[in-house]
Amino acid sequence: MKGGGLVKKSLMSNRPYLRRKPSPMRNFLFIGLLFSDLGLAAQQPCAAHLGGSWYINCKSLVSHHGQDVVTFSDWTDPVATVNLDIYSTKGVLEAQVRSGKLVKGDPERFVLKSGVAELSLIDDSTDRIICVLKKVASTTKQATCQVDVWLDLFVRGAGYFHCDPESSTDPTMEMMRSSTFTGMGAAVTLE
């Protein structure tokens, strides 16, 4: 028989038994639970991994004298919501990224590439990689997702700042390697 009919005889008797079809409701419940678990994970803030430490749900990623230089509008989706100010070596604002989009600056010079899990900003005139954000599997227990951060910035009044997921030019960050910080004002405060 087709579709759940007579399959074989029971080992305990000569009576045939029928194969039970899986309940569509059971499949629906399983899929619903799966998506609800994924939905909860997606709503938790990601950890930003830079300078050897992890930062979760901070007001800003990089600031200088109270002025935000790099922020995430939404820590549950930092790649799509990054805000970034790009200054020249002389401290002149040359470009701005808001919510993952270049809103100020020459798009021929400042090449922004973004996808669901990665964003990069390159100064095409010098081939300098200004920013890379890459969503990866979390390596900290405090967050379900993680964004590895590479920054190469000139900050007005603070000079040059560079970081990657494991190191930084900021001596304070270097002293706090392998730490996790949650809800701070700024992950990195440049003087």
KOLDREN-523378 format. One record per residue (C-alpha): residue in one letter; x, y, z negated. Coordinates in nm, 4 decimals, padded with zeros to 6 digits. Example, Ala and Ser with C-alpha at 12.3 -4.5 7.8 and 13.67 -1.06 7.14 Angstrom:
! residues 2
+---+----------+----------+----------+
: r :        X :        Y :        Z :
+---+----------+----------+----------+
: A :  01.2300 : -00.4500 : -00.7800 :
: S :  01.3670 : -00.1060 : -00.7140 :
+---+----------+----------+----------+
This chain:
! residues 191
+---+----------+----------+----------+
: r :        X :        Y :        Z :
+---+----------+----------+----------+
: M :  00.0000 :  00.0000 :  00.0000 :
: K :  00.1133 :  00.3542 :  00.0598 :
: G :  00.1364 :  00.6368 : -00.1925 :
: G :  00.1372 :  00.4658 : -00.5277 :
: G : -00.0449 :  00.1474 : -00.4448 :
: L :  00.0510 : -00.2053 : -00.5355 :
: V :  00.4244 : -00.2192 : -00.5913 :
: K :  00.5254 : -00.5419 : -00.7613 :
: K :  00.4182 : -00.7902 : -01.0195 :
: S :  00.4834 : -00.7371 : -01.3838 :
: L :  00.7609 : -00.9506 : -01.5284 :
: M :  00.5383 : -01.0474 : -01.8229 :
: S :  00.2506 : -01.1752 : -01.6157 :
: N :  00.1455 : -01.2425 : -01.2635 :
: R : -00.0760 : -00.9389 : -01.2587 :
: P :  00.0322 : -00.6641 : -01.0229 :
: Y :  00.0643 : -00.3140 : -01.1612 :
: L :  00.0348 :  00.0203 : -00.9928 :
: R :  00.3035 :  00.2839 : -00.9719 :
: R :  00.1842 :  00.5939 : -01.1460 :
: K :  00.2124 :  00.9109 : -00.9408 :
: P :  00.3862 :  01.1977 : -01.1219 :
: S :  00.1447 :  01.4540 : -01.2493 :
: P :  00.1564 :  01.7843 : -01.0572 :
: M :  00.0933 :  01.9599 : -01.3902 :
: R :  00.4055 :  01.8005 : -01.5404 :
: N :  00.6147 :  01.9357 : -01.2519 :
: F :  00.4557 :  02.2771 : -01.2921 :
: L :  00.5355 :  02.2850 : -01.6641 :
: F :  00.8967 :  02.1816 : -01.6021 :
: I :  00.9468 :  02.4479 : -01.3349 :
: G :  00.7771 :  02.7078 : -01.5541 :
: L :  01.0068 :  02.6287 : -01.8475 :
: L :  01.3109 :  02.6382 : -01.6217 :
: F :  01.2230 :  02.9822 : -01.4852 :
: S :  01.1307 :  03.1190 : -01.8267 :
: D :  01.4739 :  03.0112 : -01.9578 :
: L :  01.6431 :  03.1779 : -01.6602 :
: G :  01.4334 :  03.4886 : -01.7127 :
: L :  01.5410 :  03.5157 : -02.0746 :
: A :  01.9066 :  03.4764 : -01.9812 :
: A :  01.8759 :  03.7405 : -01.7122 :
: Q :  01.7329 :  03.9905 : -01.9629 :
: Q :  02.0279 :  03.9656 : -02.2016 :
: P :  02.3113 :  04.2161 : -02.1575 :
: C :  02.6234 :  04.1084 : -01.9734 :
: A :  02.9706 :  04.1399 : -02.1215 :
: A :  03.2158 :  04.3674 : -01.9415 :
: H :  03.5591 :  04.2024 : -01.9491 :
: L :  03.8424 :  04.4533 : -01.9253 :
: G :  04.1767 :  04.5051 : -02.0924 :
: G :  04.1652 :  04.1576 : -02.2461 :
: S :  03.8468 :  04.2231 : -02.4464 :
: W :  03.4707 :  04.1993 : -02.3966 :
: Y :  03.2295 :  04.4915 : -02.4343 :
: I :  02.8526 :  04.4443 : -02.4585 :
: N :  02.5805 :  04.7096 : -02.4398 :
: C :  02.8041 :  05.0142 : -02.4925 :
: K :  02.6854 :  05.3666 : -02.4107 :
: S :  02.9674 :  05.3986 : -02.1566 :
: L :  03.2520 :  05.1869 : -02.0295 :
: V :  03.5070 :  05.4703 : -01.9975 :
: S :  03.4753 :  05.8234 : -02.1388 :
: H :  03.6969 :  06.1242 : -02.2002 :
: H :  03.6108 :  06.3843 : -02.4654 :
: G :  03.2444 :  06.2784 : -02.4666 :
: Q :  03.2100 :  06.2873 : -02.0881 :
: D :  03.1170 :  05.9522 : -01.9329 :
: V :  03.3397 :  05.8435 : -01.6452 :
: V :  03.2119 :  05.4868 : -01.5956 :
: T :  02.8737 :  05.3636 : -01.7209 :
: F :  02.6149 :  05.0948 : -01.6518 :
: S :  02.2530 :  05.2161 : -01.6436 :
: D :  02.1389 :  04.8624 : -01.7196 :
: W :  02.3708 :  04.6169 : -01.8950 :
: T :  02.1574 :  04.3234 : -01.7758 :
: D :  02.2604 :  04.4112 : -01.4169 :
: P :  02.5860 :  04.6097 : -01.4343 :
: V :  02.6975 :  04.5522 : -01.0741 :
: A :  02.3851 :  04.7172 : -00.9296 :
: T :  02.3669 :  04.9969 : -01.1883 :
: V :  02.7257 :  05.1205 : -01.2160 :
: N :  02.7827 :  05.4970 : -01.2365 :
: L :  03.1352 :  05.6171 : -01.1642 :
: D :  03.3090 :  05.9530 : -01.1189 :
: I :  03.6177 :  05.9608 : -00.8957 :
: Y :  03.8689 :  06.2413 : -00.9486 :
: S :  04.1779 :  06.3441 : -00.7532 :
: T :  04.5209 :  06.3574 : -00.9173 :
: K :  04.4517 :  06.7295 : -00.9711 :
: G :  04.1252 :  06.6628 : -01.1593 :
: V :  03.8860 :  06.7580 : -00.8776 :
: L :  03.5679 :  06.5488 : -00.8534 :
: E :  03.5915 :  06.3815 : -00.5121 :
: A :  03.3172 :  06.1189 : -00.5227 :
: Q :  03.0376 :  05.9816 : -00.7382 :
: V :  02.8640 :  05.6466 : -00.7504 :
: R :  02.5185 :  05.6322 : -00.9082 :
: S :  02.3248 :  05.3080 : -00.9523 :
: G :  02.5738 :  05.1278 : -00.7291 :
: K :  02.5425 :  05.3763 : -00.4390 :
: L :  02.7869 :  05.6418 : -00.3181 :
: V :  02.5989 :  05.9710 : -00.3682 :
: K :  02.8872 :  06.2182 : -00.3362 :
: G :  03.2015 :  06.1935 : -00.1269 :
: D :  03.2921 :  06.0999 :  00.2280 :
: P :  03.1634 :  05.7463 :  00.3021 :
: E :  03.4337 :  05.7073 :  00.5685 :
: R :  03.6988 :  05.7667 :  00.3035 :
: F :  03.5328 :  05.6012 :  00.0010 :
: V :  03.4274 :  05.2591 :  00.1253 :
: L :  03.1695 :  05.1014 : -00.1038 :
: K :  03.0821 :  04.7358 : -00.0581 :
: S :  02.8251 :  04.5785 : -00.2826 :
: G :  02.6294 :  04.2594 : -00.3160 :
: V :  02.4333 :  04.0832 : -00.5861 :
: A :  02.7418 :  03.9671 : -00.7756 :
: E :  03.0217 :  04.2000 : -00.6636 :
: L :  03.0964 :  04.5661 : -00.5968 :
: S :  03.4151 :  04.7269 : -00.4691 :
: L :  03.5101 :  05.0881 : -00.4020 :
: I :  03.8224 :  05.1612 : -00.1970 :
: D :  03.9826 :  05.4936 : -00.1058 :
: D :  04.0451 :  05.4171 :  00.2623 :
: S :  04.2833 :  05.7123 :  00.3014 :
: T :  04.5332 :  05.5537 :  00.0577 :
: D :  04.4109 :  05.1909 :  00.0431 :
: R :  04.3751 :  05.2340 : -00.3328 :
: I :  04.1240 :  04.9957 : -00.4859 :
: I :  03.9378 :  05.2240 : -00.7271 :
: C :  03.6879 :  04.9795 : -00.8722 :
: V :  03.5952 :  04.6127 : -00.8506 :
: L :  03.3121 :  04.4584 : -01.0506 :
: K :  03.2655 :  04.0844 : -01.0176 :
: K :  02.9944 :  03.8832 : -01.1916 :
: V :  03.1406 :  03.5531 : -01.3171 :
: A :  03.0524 :  03.2777 : -01.5614 :
: S :  03.0671 :  03.4107 : -01.9163 :
: T :  03.3768 :  03.3291 : -02.1201 :
: T :  03.2378 :  03.4711 : -02.4449 :
: K :  02.9680 :  03.3186 : -02.6633 :
: Q :  02.8041 :  03.6565 : -02.7274 :
: A :  02.6770 :  03.7035 : -02.3704 :
: T :  02.5135 :  03.4836 : -02.1094 :
: C :  02.6724 :  03.6689 : -01.8172 :
: Q :  02.9983 :  03.8523 : -01.7623 :
: V :  03.1346 :  04.1162 : -01.5275 :
: D :  03.5105 :  04.1263 : -01.4734 :
: V :  03.6233 :  04.4873 : -01.4296 :
: W :  03.9166 :  04.6319 : -01.2347 :
: L :  03.9560 :  05.0124 : -01.2475 :
: D :  04.2231 :  05.2396 : -01.1010 :
: L :  04.1216 :  05.5948 : -01.1911 :
: F :  04.2457 :  05.9445 : -01.2365 :
: V :  04.0460 :  06.1015 : -01.5182 :
: R :  04.0243 :  06.4797 : -01.5416 :
: G :  04.2206 :  06.5860 : -01.8491 :
: A :  04.3387 :  06.2332 : -01.9351 :
: G :  04.5506 :  06.1393 : -01.6338 :
: Y :  04.5846 :  05.7911 : -01.4911 :
: F :  04.3927 :  05.4896 : -01.6220 :
: H :  04.4222 :  05.1342 : -01.4945 :
: C :  04.2690 :  04.8128 : -01.6227 :
: D :  04.1903 :  04.4641 : -01.5059 :
: P :  04.0166 :  04.1858 : -01.6979 :
: E :  04.3355 :  04.0977 : -01.8902 :
: S :  04.5368 :  04.4197 : -01.9269 :
: S :  04.5190 :  04.7981 : -01.9451 :
: T :  04.7344 :  05.1103 : -01.9491 :
: D :  04.5511 :  05.2193 : -02.2668 :
: P :  04.7632 :  05.1217 : -02.5715 :
: T :  04.4579 :  05.0967 : -02.7997 :
: M :  04.2986 :  04.8370 : -02.5719 :
: E :  04.6207 :  04.6390 : -02.5650 :
: M :  04.6202 :  04.6177 : -02.9468 :
: M :  04.2637 :  04.4795 : -02.9550 :
: R :  04.3001 :  04.2018 : -02.6982 :
: S :  04.0658 :  03.9010 : -02.7246 :
: S :  03.8045 :  04.0969 : -02.9219 :
: T :  03.4332 :  04.1381 : -02.8501 :
: F :  03.2610 :  04.4704 : -02.9190 :
: T :  02.8863 :  04.5302 : -02.9123 :
: G :  02.6905 :  04.8563 : -02.9008 :
: M :  02.9838 :  05.0964 : -02.9219 :
: G :  02.9617 :  05.4546 : -02.7998 :
: A :  03.2347 :  05.3992 : -02.5406 :
: A :  03.4308 :  05.0860 : -02.4669 :
: V :  03.7339 :  05.2958 : -02.3719 :
: T :  03.7813 :  05.6506 : -02.4980 :
: L :  04.0687 :  05.8249 : -02.3222 :
: E :  04.2486 :  06.1084 : -02.4990 :
+---+----------+----------+----------+
